[in-house]
Amino acid sequence: MAWYDEACFYHIYPLGLLGAPAQNEYNGVTHRLKNLDPWIGHIKDIGCNAIYIGPLFESVGHGYETTDYRKLDSRLGDNKDLKRFVKKCHDEGIRVILDGVFNHTGRDFFAFKDIKENRENSRYKDWYCNVNFWGNNEYNDGFSYDNWGGYNLLVKLNQRNPEVQQYIFDTIRFWVKEFDIDGLRLDAADVLDFDFMKALRGVANEVKPDFWLMGEVIHGDYSRWVNEGTLHSVTNYVMHKALYSGHNDHNYFEIAHTQRRLEGMSGSGQNGFKLYNFVDNHDVERIYTKLNNKAHFTPVHILLYTLPGIPSIYYGSEFGIEGRKEKFSDASLRPSLNIEDYKDALKNNPQTKLIAVLGKIRKAVPSLSYGDYKELHLTNRQFAFSRSFNGKQVLVAVNNDDCEAWFTLPAGGSGEYFGGLSGEKVPVNNGNISFCIKPNSGEIWIPADEKDNENMQETELVSDNQPQEECINETTNSEHGSYEDGVIAGLQEAILAIMEKNGNVTDQMRRDVYNNVYHDSLINWIKSFIR
C-alpha cells in the first residue's frame, strides 16, 4: 500500500489560477506562486491529500512549450517559491506531483536554439525527431522536424537518444532534490516511447520511495502503460466520458459497461488498476457545463469517489463553476480565481459541501480505496455496486431519475448499514437492505461497525445534520421480504416484452433483466419505459 492508493487529488493549472499573462515576456520575476498559500487549507478542508500542479517551468505561453526545465516559470516566481510551496503542502500532509512535459520542448529551449544557430554542425541535432535540413516551416527556419499535434511550436524530443534520456532523468533527480516532489504526471504519455518510460520507472524507483508516475493517455488498453515495468497509473478518459454522457443520456449501462471493460484489463481491488479518475480538467469542459441536468452533479461525484480508481477535483469545479471549451482557446477552462470569493463555500455552496463530505468518506472507508468491485443492480436510471475489502462491504447506489427509486441489495450477514451522506440507518433483513434514493442523488452505505475504527470516529460523515426525509414506498412492506417466483418472472417478462417492441434485445440485455430479482427495482424499470 502506497500513499497514492489512498489519494484524493486536487488539480491546479497554475498559470490560469494565478492570473499570469498569456505570454512570457521574460522581463523579470513575479512571485505569484505565494498566492496559492490560502488554497492549501481549502484543499485540505475538502478532503484532498494530494495536488497535481502544472505545468510549472519556464515556457513561452501555456506552459507546455518548455524553455527551461530547471527554472520555475518567471510569471509564477523563482525556485525558492516552489520549494517553499511544496514544503507548506507537506507540512499539511499533502503530496505534490508536477507535470513532466518530456515529449516535446518549446522553440526557445537551449538545444533547439543551438540547432537554429549551427544547423548541421549542432551537437543537439539528434536531440529531436526527424530534423530535416532540406525542409522548412512557417517560422522559416530552413529545416523541418517532427512536432506534437501538428504544432511546430512543440518540437518532439528524441526519447531514444541517450543524451536526451540522461538530461531528463537528471532533471527529475534535480526536481526531487530541490523541491522534494512526490511524483510526476507525464504529459502526452500515449505518444512517449515505451522503452523511455521503462527507464523512467527505474529512475522513479531510485529517487524516492513510492514516487508516483501517472501518464496522460486518452484511450486504448490501459494495461499497456499501467504495469510493474512502466507507469503506476494513467488518466481514465473512458470513464470521464461515461460519467457525463451516462447521466445526460439516462444511460447507466454506459458507465457499468465501461467499468466492466476496465475490470477486464486488470481487475479492481488491492492489486488491480488505480486509474486517475476525473470529471473535468484543464483540457475539457467543466462538468457543471457538460451536464444537461445540473442536479446530476451529485450522482456523478458519488461515482467519481466510489468507483475503482483515484479521484481528482479540478480547481474551481468544487464550487460548481462553468467553463465551455472554445474553438481556438482553452482560457475559459483555466480561469483566474480568488479563494476569498469562496470563503463561505463549505457552509453555503451545496457542491462544495458534497465534495468535502465525499472526501471525508473516502478517507475513512478503506474499501473505497482497496475494495473489489461487484455490480449489483443496473437499469438505465439506477445503478448499484459493492466495494469489498478485508471482510467489509460498502454498497453504493445512484439514481439519475427525477423520481425517487427503491433498491433492495444483498448485504450479507446481519446488523445494519448507515448512509455516509444522509446518516440514515437501514437494517439487514434476510441478507438484504432495502432503501430509497431521492431523485438525482445517491448514497454510500457503510457497515455500522465501521464506526468503531479510528478514522471513522474522527470523521463527521453526514453532509447535513438532518437525515433525508423519508421516501414514500409505493409497495406494501410485505413486498420487501421474499417474493413469489412467479411474480418476479412475470415482471421480467413484461420488461423484455417492452424492450423487444423498442428494438433488438441482446443476450446481455436479457441477462441483465433475469439477474434482477428485486420487485421494487423491476417495478421502477417498467415505469421508466412509460415516462
C-alpha positions in Angstrom: 0.0 0.0 0.0 1.4 3.4 -1.0 0.3 6.9 -0.4 -1.2 7.2 -3.9 -3.5 4.3 -3.3 -5.5 6.4 -0.8 -5.1 9.7 -2.6 -7.7 12.3 -3.4 -6.2 14.8 -5.8 -6.7 18.5 -6.4 -5.6 19.6 -9.9 -4.2 23.1 -10.3 -3.3 24.8 -13.6 -1.2 27.5 -12.0 -0.8 29.9 -14.9 -4.6 30.2 -15.1 -5.5 30.1 -11.4 -2.9 32.8 -10.6 -3.8 35.0 -13.5 -0.4 35.0 -15.2 0.0 36.8 -18.5 -0.7 34.6 -21.5 2.7 35.3 -23.0 6.0 35.2 -21.2 8.0 38.4 -22.0 11.0 37.3 -19.9 11.1 40.7 -18.3 11.6 39.7 -14.7 10.2 37.5 -11.9 6.6 38.0 -10.5 6.1 36.0 -7.3 2.5 34.8 -7.9 3.0 31.3 -6.5 2.8 32.6 -2.9 -0.9 33.3 -3.7 -1.6 29.6 -3.6 -0.9 29.5 0.2 -4.6 30.1 1.1 -5.6 27.4 -1.2 -3.7 24.7 0.8 -6.1 24.9 3.7 -9.1 24.8 1.4 -7.7 21.8 -0.4 -7.3 20.0 2.9 -10.7 21.1 4.1 -12.4 19.4 1.2 -10.6 16.2 1.9 -7.9 16.2 -0.8 -4.5 14.9 0.3 -2.5 15.4 -2.9 -2.0 18.1 -5.5 -1.3 17.7 -9.2 0.1 21.1 -10.3 1.5 22.1 -13.7 2.9 23.0 -16.0 5.3 25.0 -13.8 8.6 25.5 -15.6 9.8 28.4 -17.8 7.9 28.5 -21.0 6.6 30.8 -23.8 2.9 30.7 -23.3 0.5 28.0 -21.9 3.4 26.1 -20.2 3.7 23.1 -22.4 6.4 24.6 -24.7 9.1 24.4 -22.1 12.2 26.6 -22.4 14.0 25.7 -19.2 13.1 22.5 -17.2 15.1 23.6 -14.1 13.6 27.0 -13.6 10.1 27.9 -12.3 8.2 30.0 -14.8 9.2 33.6 -14.1 5.5 34.5 -14.3 5.0 32.4 -11.2 8.1 33.1 -9.2 11.5 31.5 -8.7 12.7 28.1 -7.5 12.7 29.3 -3.9 8.9 29.9 -4.2 8.3 26.4 -5.5 10.4 24.8 -2.8 8.6 26.7 -0.1 5.2 25.8 -1.6 5.9 22.1 -1.7 7.1 22.2 1.9 4.0 24.0 3.1 1.9 21.3 1.4 4.0 18.5 3.0 3.5 20.2 6.4 -0.2 19.8 5.9 0.1 16.2 4.9 -0.5 16.9 1.2 1.6 15.3 -1.5 2.7 17.2 -4.7 3.2 15.9 -8.2 4.3 18.0 -11.1 3.7 18.0 -14.9 6.6 16.2 -16.7 6.5 17.6 -20.2 9.1 15.3 -21.8 7.6 14.5 -25.2 8.5 18.0 -26.6 10.1 21.3 -25.8 9.5 24.9 -26.9 11.5 26.5 -29.7 13.4 28.6 -27.1 14.9 25.5 -25.4 18.7 25.7 -25.5 19.1 22.6 -27.6 16.7 23.8 -30.3 18.2 27.2 -30.3 21.6 25.7 -31.0 20.2 23.8 -34.0 18.8 27.1 -35.4 22.2 28.7 -35.0 24.6 25.9 -36.0 22.3 23.7 -38.2 24.1 20.5 -39.4 27.0 21.3 -37.0 24.9 21.4 -33.9 25.7 18.7 -31.4 22.0 18.7 -30.5 20.6 17.9 -33.9 19.8 14.3 -32.8 18.0 15.5 -29.7 14.9 15.9 -31.8 13.0 13.6 -34.2 13.5 13.8 -37.9 15.3 17.1 -38.2 15.5 17.7 -42.0 17.8 20.4 -43.2 16.3 20.2 -46.7 12.9 21.2 -45.4 11.3 24.4 -44.0 8.4 25.5 -41.8 6.2 28.5 -41.1 9.0 30.0 -38.9 11.3 29.9 -42.0 13.9 28.0 -40.0 15.3 26.5 -43.2 14.7 23.0 -41.8 11.7 20.9 -40.6 11.2 18.5 -37.7 8.6 16.3 -36.0 6.2 18.0 -33.6 3.3 17.2 -31.3 -0.2 17.5 -32.5 0.7 19.4 -35.7 2.1 22.4 -33.8 5.7 23.3 -34.7 5.7 25.3 -31.5 6.1 22.0 -29.8 9.3 20.3 -31.0 9.3 16.5 -30.5 12.2 15.2 -28.4 14.1 12.0 -29.5 13.5 9.9 -26.4 15.7 7.2 -27.7 18.8 9.4 -27.7 20.8 8.5 -24.6 21.8 12.2 -24.0 18.2 13.2 -24.0 17.3 10.4 -21.6 20.1 11.4 -19.3 19.1 15.0 -19.4 15.5 14.2 -18.5 16.5 11.8 -15.8 18.9 14.2 -14.2 16.1 16.8 -14.4 13.8 14.5 -12.4 16.6 13.9 -9.8 17.0 17.7 -9.6 13.3 18.2 -9.0 13.3 15.7 -6.2 16.4 17.1 -4.6 15.5 20.7 -5.0 11.7 20.6 -4.4 11.1 17.3 -2.8 8.2 16.4 -5.1 6.3 13.1 -4.8 5.7 12.1 -8.4 5.0 13.2 -12.0 2.1 13.4 -14.4 3.6 12.6 -17.8 2.2 14.9 -20.5 1.2 13.1 -23.8 2.2 9.7 -22.3 0.3 8.0 -25.1 3.0 9.0 -27.6 6.0 8.6 -25.3 8.5 5.8 -26.3 7.8 2.7 -24.2 11.5 1.9 -23.6 11.9 5.5 -22.4 9.0 5.0 -19.9 10.5 1.8 -18.6 13.8 3.6 -18.0 11.8 6.4 -16.3 10.2 3.9 -14.0 13.8 2.8 -12.9 14.5 6.5 -12.1 11.3 6.8 -10.1 12.2 3.7 -8.1 15.6 5.3 -7.4 14.8 8.8 -6.4 12.2 8.3 -3.7 10.1 5.6 -2.1 6.6 5.5 -3.6 7.5 8.1 -6.3 4.3 8.0 -8.5 4.2 8.1 -12.3 0.9 8.9 -13.9 0.5 9.3 -17.6 -1.8 11.3 -19.8 -3.5 8.6 -22.0 -6.7 9.2 -23.9 -7.8 5.7 -25.0 -6.5 2.2 -25.6 -5.7 -0.8 -23.5 -4.5 1.0 -20.3 -2.6 -2.2 -19.2 0.0 -1.3 -21.9 1.0 1.6 -19.8 0.0 0.6 -16.3 2.1 -2.3 -15.1 5.1 -3.1 -12.9 7.5 -2.1 -15.7 6.2 1.3 -16.8 3.7 3.6 -15.1 1.6 3.4 -11.9 -1.5 5.0 -13.4 -3.0 6.8 -16.4 -5.8 9.3 -16.9 -9.1 7.4 -17.1 -10.6 9.3 -20.1 -13.0 6.4 -20.9 -14.7 6.7 -17.5 -14.6 10.5 -17.8 -16.7 10.3 -20.9 -19.0 7.7 -19.5 -19.7 9.7 -16.3 -21.2 12.7 -18.0 -22.8 11.1 -21.0 -24.2 8.3 -18.9 -26.1 10.9 -17.0 -27.0 13.1 -19.9 -28.5 10.1 -21.7 -30.0 8.5 -18.6 -27.8 5.5 -19.5 -26.1 3.9 -16.6 -25.4 0.9 -18.8 -22.6 3.0 -20.4 -21.0 3.6 -17.0 -21.4 0.0 -16.0 -20.1 -1.3 -19.3 -17.1 1.0 -19.1 -16.2 -0.4 -15.6 -16.6 -4.0 -16.9 -14.2 -3.2 -19.7 -11.7 -1.7 -17.2 -12.2 -4.8 -15.0 -11.3 -6.9 -17.9 -8.0 -5.1 -18.4 -6.7 -5.5 -14.8 -9.5 -6.0 -12.3 -10.1 -3.9 -9.2 -9.3 -4.4 -5.6 -5.9 -4.1 -3.9 -3.9 -5.4 -6.8 -5.9 -4.0 -9.7 -5.8 -0.8 -11.6 -5.6 2.5 -9.7 -6.5 4.8 -12.6 -6.7 8.6 -12.3 -10.4 9.4 -12.3 -11.7 12.8 -13.1 -14.8 14.5 -14.4 -13.0 17.6 -15.8 -9.6 19.1 -16.2 -7.6 21.9 -18.0 -8.3 20.4 -21.4 -12.1 19.6 -21.3 -15.3 21.5 -20.4 -16.3 21.8 -16.8 -18.6 19.1 -15.5 -21.2 21.7 -14.5 -21.3 22.9 -18.1 -21.4 19.5 -19.6 -24.4 18.2 -17.5 -27.8 18.8 -19.1 -29.4 18.4 -15.7 -27.3 20.3 -13.1 -28.7 18.1 -10.3 -26.7 15.2 -11.8 -23.6 16.9 -10.2 -24.4 14.8 -7.1 -24.6 11.2 -8.5 -21.7 12.0 -10.9 -19.4 12.9 -8.0 -20.6 10.0 -5.8 -19.4 7.7 -8.6 -16.2 9.6 -9.0 -15.3 8.9 -5.4 -16.6 5.4 -5.1 -15.8 3.6 -8.4 -12.3 1.9 -8.5 -9.6 4.5 -9.1 -8.1 7.6 -7.6 -10.5 10.6 -7.7 -9.4 14.1 -8.7 -11.1 17.5 -8.5 -10.1 20.3 -10.9 -9.7 23.6 -9.2 -12.9 25.6 -9.0 -15.2 22.7 -10.0 -16.0 22.0 -6.3 -17.8 25.4 -6.4 -19.8 24.4 -9.4 -18.2 26.9 -11.8 -18.7 26.6 -15.5 -16.3 26.6 -18.4 -17.0 26.0 -22.1 -14.3 24.9 -24.5 -13.7 27.4 -27.2 -12.5 26.6 -30.8 -9.2 28.4 -30.6 -8.6 28.9 -26.8 -8.7 26.9 -23.6 -8.6 30.1 -21.5 -12.2 29.7 -20.3 -11.3 26.3 -18.8 -8.3 27.8 -16.9 -9.7 30.9 -15.2 -8.1 33.1 -12.5 -9.9 32.6 -9.2 -9.6 34.2 -5.8 -10.2 31.9 -2.9 -11.6 34.8 -0.9 -14.6 34.8 -3.2 -15.4 31.3 -2.0 -14.6 31.6 1.7 -18.1 30.6 2.8 -18.4 27.8 0.2 -18.1 25.0 2.7 -21.1 26.3 4.6 -23.3 27.7 1.8 -22.3 26.0 -1.5 -24.0 22.6 -1.9 -21.5 21.4 -4.5 -18.6 22.2 -2.2 -20.3 20.6 0.8 -20.8 17.4 -1.2 -17.2 17.2 -2.3 -16.0 17.8 1.2 -18.2 15.0 2.6 -17.2 12.6 -0.1 -13.5 13.4 0.7 -14.1 12.5 4.3 -15.9 9.3 3.5 -13.1 8.3 1.1 -10.5 8.8 3.8 -12.5 6.9 6.4 -13.5 3.9 4.4 -10.6 1.7 3.1 -13.0 -0.3 0.9 -13.3 2.6 -1.4 -9.5 2.7 -2.0 -8.8 -1.1 -2.0 -12.1 -2.9 -2.4 -13.1 -5.4 -5.1 -15.8 -4.1 -7.3 -19.1 -6.0 -8.0 -22.0 -4.8 -9.9 -25.3 -5.4 -8.1 -28.1 -3.6 -9.8 -28.4 -1.9 -13.2 -31.1 -0.1 -15.2 -31.0 3.0 -17.4 -31.7 5.2 -14.4 -30.5 3.3 -11.3 -27.1 1.7 -10.6 -25.6 0.0 -7.6 -22.4 -1.9 -6.8 -20.3 -3.0 -3.9 -16.7 -2.4 -2.9 -15.4 -5.2 -0.6 -12.1 -5.3 1.4 -11.0 -7.2 4.5 -14.4 -8.6 5.0 -16.2 -5.2 4.9 -18.6 -4.5 2.1 -19.7 -0.9 1.2 -22.7 -0.5 -1.0 -23.1 2.4 -3.5 -26.4 3.3 -5.2 -27.2 6.2 -7.5 -30.3 7.4 -9.2 -30.3 9.7 -12.2 -34.1 9.8 -12.4 -36.4 12.8 -11.4 -38.3 10.3 -9.3 -37.3 8.5 -6.2 -36.2 4.9 -6.6 -36.3 1.9 -4.2 -33.4 -0.6 -4.1 -33.0 -4.0 -2.4 -29.4 -5.1 -2.4 -27.6 -8.1 -1.0 -25.7 -7.0 2.1 -24.9 -10.4 3.8 -24.8 -11.2 7.4 -26.8 -9.2 9.9 -26.8 -5.8 11.7 -27.3 -2.5 9.9 -25.8 -0.1 7.5 -25.7 3.7 7.7 -25.7 6.3 4.9 -22.5 8.3 4.7 -24.3 11.2 3.0 -27.6 11.1 4.9 -26.9 9.5 8.2 -29.9 7.2 7.7 -29.7 3.7 9.2 -31.1 0.6 7.5 -31.3 -2.9 8.9 -30.1 -6.1 7.2 -33.1 -8.4 6.7 -32.7 -11.8 5.1 -29.3 -10.8 3.9 -30.6 -7.7 2.1 -31.0 -4.0 2.8 -33.9 -2.0 1.3 -33.8 1.7 0.9 -35.0 4.7 -1.1 -32.8 7.0 -3.1 -34.0 10.5 -3.7 -34.2 11.9 -7.3 -30.9 12.7 -8.9 -29.0 11.6 -5.9 -27.2 8.6 -4.3 -25.9 7.1 -1.1 -22.9 5.3 0.2 -24.0 2.5 2.6 -21.3 1.7 5.2 -21.5 -1.2 7.7 -22.4 0.2 11.1 -19.4 -1.5 12.8 -17.1 0.7 10.6 -17.9 3.5 13.1 -15.7 1.6 15.5 -12.5 2.2 13.5 -10.3 5.2 14.4 -10.6 7.0 11.1 -14.4 6.8 11.2 -14.5 8.2 14.8 -12.5 11.2 13.7 -14.8 12.0 10.8 -18.2 13.6 10.7 -19.6 11.9 7.6 -23.1 13.2 7.4 -23.4 16.1 5.0 -26.4 17.6 6.8 -27.4 17.4 10.5 -30.9 16.4 9.4 -31.5 13.0 7.8 -33.2 12.8 4.4 -36.9 13.0 4.6 -38.4 9.5 4.3 -39.3 8.3 0.8 -42.8 7.1 0.3 -42.8 3.5 -0.6 -45.4 2.7 -3.2 -45.4 -1.0 -2.3 -46.5 -2.8 0.8 -44.0 -3.7 3.5 -44.5 -7.4 2.8 -43.0 -6.9 -0.6 -39.6 -6.2 0.9 -39.4 -9.8 2.0 -39.2 -12.9 -0.2 -41.4 -12.7 -3.3 -43.2 -15.4 -5.2 -41.1 -16.6 -8.1 -44.0 -16.2 -10.5 -44.4 -12.5 -9.6 -40.7 -11.8 -10.3 -40.8 -13.9 -13.5 -43.9 -12.0 -14.7 -42.3 -8.6 -14.2 -39.1 -9.8 -16.0 -41.1 -11.0 -19.0 -43.1 -7.7 -19.1 -39.8 -5.8 -19.2 -38.4 -8.0 -22.0 -41.7 -7.6 -24.0 -41.4 -3.8 -23.8 -37.7 -3.9 -24.8 -38.5 -6.1 -27.8 -41.0 -3.6 -29.0 -38.4 -0.9 -28.8 -35.7 -2.7 -30.7 -33.3 -5.6 -30.7 -32.7 -7.3 -27.4 -29.2 -8.7 -26.9 -28.2 -11.7 -24.8 -26.5 -9.3 -22.4 -29.7 -7.3 -22.0 -31.7 -10.5 -21.3 -29.1 -11.5 -18.7 -29.4 -8.0 -17.0 -33.2 -8.5 -16.8 -33.1 -12.0 -15.4 -30.3 -11.1 -12.9 -32.6 -8.5 -11.4 -34.8 -10.4 -8.9 -35.9 -7.4 -6.9 -39.6 -6.5 -7.0 -39.3 -2.7 -6.5 -36.4 -2.4 -8.9 -38.4 -4.2 -11.6 -41.4 -2.0 -11.0 -39.3 1.1 -11.4 -37.7 -0.4 -14.5 -41.2 -0.8 -16.1 -42.1 2.8 -15.0 -39.0 4.1 -16.8 -40.4 3.0 -20.2 -43.6 5.0 -19.9 -42.2 8.3 -18.7 
